[in-house]
Amino acid sequence: MENAPLDGALSWRRIDRIVILLPQDDGKCRAMQDGRHRLVDTLFFDQKMRCHLSSPGPPMPVFDPTRRKVTRLLGGSLATGTLLGAFPARAEGHRAAHHVAQGAGSHHLTPHASGKAPALTGKAAPPRPVIMLDPGHGGKDPGAIGVSGTYEKHIAAAAAQELYHQIRSAGRYDVVMTRADDHFIPLEGRVDLAHRHKAQLFISMHADALHDPEVRGASVYTLSNGASDAQTASLAQTENSADRFAGPAFHGMSSEVQAILASLVNEETRRGSAHMAASVVSAFQPRIGLLRHPARHAAFVVLKSADIPSVLVEMGFMSNRHDEAALRQGGYRKQVATAMSAAIDRYFAGSGMNIAHSG
């Protein structure tokens, strides 16, 4: 089948794998090194293709292909790294393409009449991950009001701006903000912006308030059906009520709907969110005061993305005079941003992504 045309209508029998030969070292084909369990392909066809993985496959740690027939409809241009099936890579002198994509600065594979492997052209840098920063509240929604009258929306915006500039200066990631000025965005709109920009990490920044003025310290939250404690449940209710400023069309999301949204988040996204939350706690501990049990969870609407790891960071309590005074200081917000930058680096280092560096 070496010289068969790629017309999207080919059919093979008794074939268990497809190999793309490339003059690359194992170290440059990270997804297919020995011991990795995946078959990664990026396919660009004008017509749709149906894949049937029904024959017995070798054992793998995630699922056993012999248990069921997997059928997936693949159409149009798929994102780089689409997972078609999972099989252990073998050391047989073959090389498998990991990132082969259509677009500017990417490598292109074209059929060769000789059947020989096409050469890679250029050395495109790996795409930089996109981070969406979400300063909480804004516009007609002031958020929590501090003991001296400070608005949470201003603290969140100033801290997010500091983090934005630190991320941009480092040059390892692309960063976008849901708002760069003082205007209101519904919670659903914030999530939509993250999807529109194809963000790989969503960080919502806040500063809470409680009836107890003695409570202080930072914390980080991830999505779940239920709250980790009564205080977190109250916080989630307060944050989710922000859409009352958007009018009747957005107001009144029931707890049942919130639970359904939380259940839609896939397990990989949950693991990513938990990893980012742990990274925040680790980065904050040496320099930023934390609540007891600072990693918490509840049904936050703004964290409901099914495929973007998301965290909500409470930098402190506006109801505590010490936290409010600290958050009003640019130097302290810079410390928070520096800790957040370290947490982001820790998160992506643990993800195994090849991060491009500036310069």
N, C-alpha and C positions, 0 to 999 in steps of 0.2 A: 504493500500500500504506500510505498515511499513517494510515488509521483502522483498520487490521487489528488484531484482538484479539491480545494476547500470550499465546497458549495453549500455546506450546511445540511446536506442530505445523505451523508455517507452512513453506511451500516456495516458493522463488523460483527463477526461471530467468534466466540472463543478468544476474546481479548481481555486481558485483565489490567493492562496499564498502558499509558501513553508516555513516551519519553521524548523530550526535546533536548537535542545534543547541543551544548554550548561550550566554548573553550574557556571555562571558568573554573576557578578553584572551589573546593568545597566551602571554604570560608566566605565566599562571596555569594553563595546560594543558601542563605541562613535557614530558610524554611524547610530545606530538604537535606540537612545534615544527618549523618547516621544517628539513629535513635529518635529522630523526630517522627511523629506519626501524623502525616497529612499528605494529601495529594492536592496541590494548589495549582490552579490554572486561571489565566485571564483570557477569556474568550470574547472575540468580537465578530459576530455574525450578523448579516443582514436579516436572516430568518431565525425563528425560534428553534430550539433544539431540545429534545427530551432525552434525559439520561436515565438509564435503568442500571442500577447496581444490584444485581440479584444473585450473582455467583458467590460461593463461599470465599471469604477473604481471610487474610492472616489476622491473628489476634491483635487487639489494640486496647489501650487503656480506657477509652471513653465509651465506645459501644461496639457491639459485635455485628458486623454487616451480615452474618449468616442468619440473624434472627428475623430479619424482615427485608422486604423489597423497598428500596428507597427510590422514589420517583420525584424529580424536581424539574420544573419547567424553567428554563433559562432563556431570557429574551433580551434583545437589544444589546447595548454596551454595558457590560457588567464591571463593577469596580475591581481594581487590582486586588489579587489575593482571594478571589471567590473560592470558597471551600466546596469542592464537588464531592469528595469522599475522603476517607482517611485510611491510609495504608502505610506501614513502616517503610522508610527509605532504606535502600540497600546500597552497599558499597560495591558497585559493579563498574566503576569507571565512567558512569553516565553523569551528566550534569542536568539539573532541572531548573528551568527559569522560575524565579520567584516574582520579581516585579517586571512585568512586560505589559506596558500600557500604551494606549493611543493618546497623543497629546504632546504639547510643547515640552521639549527637553527630555522626552522619554525614549527608550529603546524600541525599535520596531523589528518585528520578525516578519520576513516575507518568504513565500515558497520558492525554493530553488529547484530548477529542472534536474540538476544533478543528484538531488536528494541529500547533498551535503548540508551540514549545519550552517546557517547564516551567521555572519559575524555581528557582534554587538558594536554599535557605533556610538561614540561619545561616552562621557562619564557623567551622567546626570546625577546630581545630588539627590539623596532621598527626600521626599516631600516632608516639609515641616508639619508637625501636628498643629491643629487649630484648637486654641483654648478660648472658650466663651466666658467672659467675666460679666457677672450680673449684679450691679449695685442695686440692693433692694429698695423697693418703694419708689418715690419720685413724683414730681408734679403735685397734684392735689392729695396724694397719699404721703403724709409726713413720716409714717412709721412710728416707732416709739419716740416719746418726748422725754428728754433727760431731766434730771432734777433741777438743772439750771436753765432749762428751756431749749436745749440743743435738739435738733431734729435728726432722727436716725438716717433719713434719706441723704442728708448732707455728709454725715460721717461715712456712710456706705460708699457714696460717690467719691469722696476724697481718698479713701483707702483703696478702692478699686482703681482709681487713676494712678496712684503710686505703684500698685502692682503691675498695671498695664505698662508703665514706663520701664519698670525693671525687667519685665519679660521682653519687651521690644529691644532694650539695650543689650540683653544677653544674646539675642539673635538665634536662639535654638528653636523657638516656636513662633507661629503666627498667632496673634491675639486680637480678639474682637470684643467690643463691649455692647451689651444690650441697650445701654443709654450712655451718652457722653454729656448730657445736660440734664436739667431738672424737668423731666416730663414723665407722665404716667404711662406704663405699659402693663396691660393685663398679664396675669401669670401665664396663660396659654400662649400669649404672644412672645414671651421670653423663651419658652421652649421651642416655639416655631422658628425664632431667629437662630437658635443653636443648630437646628436641623438645616436651615437655609444655608448656613455657612459651613456645614459639614464638620461641626466641631467634634473633636475626640475627647473633650473634657469640658464639663460645665461647672462653674463655681459661682454660687450665689452668696453675696457678702451682706451681712446684717449686723445689728447690735440691738439686743433684746431689752425688754423691761419687764420686771416682775413687781408684785405687790410688796415683796420682802426686799427692803433696800440693802440688806446685808449680803445678799447673794451677788457674787462677782466671779469673773473668770471667763475664758473663751471656751468654746465647744464646737463640735462639728457634727452634722446630721446627714443621714442617708435615708432613703425611702423604704418604708415598710407598710404593711397593712395596719399594724397597731403601733402605739407609742411605747417606747422603752420605759416610760414612767409618767406620772401625772403632770409633772412640770413640762415635759416634752410635748405631751398631748395638748396642754394649754398653749404652748408656743406654736405648734402646728395650726391650731385653730385660729390663732391671731394672724399668722402669716397667710393662711389660706383665705382669710376674710378680706384681704387687700383688694380683691376684685369687686367689693361693694362700691368702690370708687368708679368702676367702669359702667355702672348702671345695671338695670334688671337683666340684661342679656347674659351677663357674666356672674351675677350674684346667686349664691345659694347652692353651691355644689354639695350634694349630700355626702354623708360618710360612706354610704354604699358605693357611690360613684368613685369616691377617692380610693376605696378598697379595690375596685375593679381596675382602676388605673395602675395601682401598685402591683396588682397581679400580672399585668401585661409586661412588666419589666423582665427581660430575660436574665437567666442566671449569670451569664458572662458579664452583663452590665452590672448586676448586683455585686459580683466579685470585684469588678473594677472600682465601683463606688466605695466599697469597704476598704480596698487597698489605698485609695486616695485619702479616705478618712483617717486610716492608720498613719499615713504619711504626714498628714497635717498635725496629728497629735505628737508624733515623734519630733517634728520640726519645731513645734511650739514649746515643748517641754523645757528646753534650756533657757528660753528668753521671754515667753509669754505665759502669764498666769492662766491656769486651766481650772475648769470645774472638776469636781470629783466625777469619775466616769465620764470623761469628756466626749467620747464617741457614742452618739445616741441615734435613734431612728424613730421616724413617725411618717404619717401619710402627707407629706408636703407636695402640693400640686406642682410647684415649680421644679421638683425633682423627678417628674413622672416620665421622662423620656425613656422609651423602651430600649434604646440602643446607644445612649451616650452616658458613660459614667458621670454621675452628678453628686455634688455635695453642697450643703448649705453651711457656711461658716458664720457663727455668732462670735464676733470679736470681743464681746464683753457686754455688760449690762448698763444701759442708759439710766436705769433706776438706782444704780450704785454710784455715789459721788466720786469714788476713786477711779472706777472704770470710765465714767463719763469724762472726767478731767484728763485722763490719759488719752482717750480717743480723740479729744479735741486738739491734741498736740501732734504736729507734723512728724516730729522725731519718733513718737511711739507708733504712729501709723506706718512709718518707714520700717520699723522693726517687724511689725505684723506682715508687711509686704515681703520683706526679706525672708521671713520664716515660710510664708506661702510659696515663694519662689523655690526655696529648698525642698518643700513638700512636693511641688510639681516635678522637680528634677528627680526626686526619689521615686515618684509614681511612674514616670516614663522609663526610668532606668529599670524598674521591676517589670515593665511591660515587654521588654526585649526589643523595643523599636530602635532602629538605627537613626539617631537624631542628628540632623545636619547642624553644623556649627557655623557661625558667622565668620566671614573672612576667608 
